[in-house]
Amino acid sequence: MKIPEYIQKVVNDQKLYILGTSSKDKMPNLIYVKFLKVHNDSQILIADNKFFKTDKNLKENLQMSFIILDKDTGKSYQLKGNVEVYKNGPIFEETVKWVEELRSGSTIQAKAAIILNIEEIYSGANKILN
């Protein structure tokens, strides 16, 4: 699904994201993520810097979602889809470089790159269609 440009802008304007996964037994897990951005019109790139339960969940269930808030309009958007995990190759190398540029002297390092292929977008109960 193509992510509308106005939602891409909201995604890239956020500083912190709430990301959700679920185990194969349907136990949900939420975490805060700092390293998340639009990769292209239909994908989100997320850096796995210190995932633990999230990593375990993604080995069992490749579905993920996150929520954002447009501070200008007060609308929230939930983006959902399936993931691909990269621990080497071009997407991983791009993620390592991105994290190194933004880490501001900390020792955070990317362990993996996560591509979230967007399948659904909601604003409240309303599904956004392209």
MOPE-V250273 format. One record per residue. N is the residue number from 1. RES is the residue in three letters. PSI is psi in whole degrees, -180 to 180 (* if undefined). NEAR is the number of other C-alpha atoms within 10 Angstrom. D_LAST is the distance of its C-alpha to the last C-alpha in whole Angstrom. Layout:
# MOPE-V250273
{{N RES PSI NEAR D_LAST} {N RES PSI NEAR D_LAST}}
This chain:
# MOPE-V250273
{{1 MET 135 14 7} {2 LYS 134 16 7} {3 ILE 120 22 8} {4 PRO 146 14 8} {5 GLU -39 10 11} {6 TYR -31 9 13} {7 ILE -36 18 12} {8 GLN -42 18 14} {9 LYS -44 14 16} {10 VAL -43 17 17} {11 VAL -51 23 17} {12 ASN -18 12 20} {13 ASP -14 14 22} {14 GLN 156 15 23} {15 LYS -24 12 26} {16 LEU 141 13 26} {17 TYR 147 19 24} {18 ILE 118 14 24} {19 LEU 137 21 23} {20 GLY 138 18 24} {21 THR 176 24 25} {22 SER 144 21 27} {23 SER 172 19 30} {24 LYS -23 14 30} {25 ASP 11 9 32} {26 LYS 25 10 29} {27 MET 116 9 31} {28 PRO 157 13 28} {29 ASN 132 13 29} {30 LEU 140 15 28} {31 ILE 160 14 29} {32 TYR 139 11 28} {33 VAL 136 18 27} {34 LYS -35 17 28} {35 PHE 87 19 26} {36 LEU 135 23 23} {37 LYS 164 19 20} {38 VAL 128 19 17} {39 HIS -43 15 18} {40 ASN -171 12 15} {41 ASP -16 14 12} {42 SER 7 16 11} {43 GLN 149 21 15} {44 ILE 139 21 17} {45 LEU 131 22 21} {46 ILE 134 23 23} {47 ALA 127 26 27} {48 ASP 99 26 29} {49 ASN -35 17 32} {50 LYS 40 14 34} {51 PHE 141 15 32} {52 PHE -75 9 34} {53 LYS -36 16 33} {54 THR -44 22 29} {55 ASP -46 17 31} {56 LYS -45 14 32} {57 ASN -41 23 29} {58 LEU -23 20 27} {59 LYS -23 12 30} {60 GLU -28 14 30} {61 ASN 114 18 26} {62 LEU 15 18 23} {63 GLN 142 18 21} {64 MET 155 20 20} {65 SER 160 21 19} {66 PHE 161 22 19} {67 ILE 145 17 19} {68 ILE 159 22 19} {69 LEU 126 18 20} {70 ASP 105 16 19} {71 LYS -25 11 23} {72 ASP -38 7 22} {73 THR -17 7 20} {74 GLY 3 7 22} {75 LYS 144 11 18} {76 SER 154 15 18} {77 TYR 136 21 15} {78 GLN 127 19 15} {79 LEU 133 23 14} {80 LYS 152 20 15} {81 GLY -165 19 15} {82 ASN 159 17 18} {83 VAL 158 22 21} {84 GLU 136 13 23} {85 VAL 130 19 26} {86 TYR 127 18 28} {87 LYS 5 15 32} {88 ASN 174 14 33} {89 GLY -178 9 31} {90 PRO -41 11 29} {91 ILE -40 17 26} {92 PHE -45 21 29} {93 GLU -40 16 31} {94 GLU -41 14 28} {95 THR -43 26 28} {96 VAL -46 21 32} {97 LYS -44 12 32} {98 TRP -47 15 30} {99 VAL -43 19 31} {100 GLU -38 15 35} {101 GLU -32 10 34} {102 LEU -7 12 32} {103 ARG -10 12 35} {104 SER 50 9 38} {105 GLY -8 8 41} {106 SER 172 8 40} {107 THR 12 8 40} {108 ILE 134 15 37} {109 GLN 145 17 36} {110 ALA 127 22 33} {111 LYS -27 17 34} {112 ALA 160 22 30} {113 ALA 134 25 27} {114 ILE 125 23 24} {115 ILE 121 23 20} {116 LEU 113 26 18} {117 ASN 111 23 15} {118 ILE 126 20 12} {119 GLU -30 15 11} {120 GLU 146 16 10} {121 ILE 134 25 10} {122 TYR 149 15 12} {123 SER 106 15 14} {124 GLY -131 11 17} {125 ALA -3 9 16} {126 ASN 123 9 13} {127 LYS 133 12 10} {128 ILE 128 15 7} {129 LEU 149 11 4} {130 ASN * 8 0}}
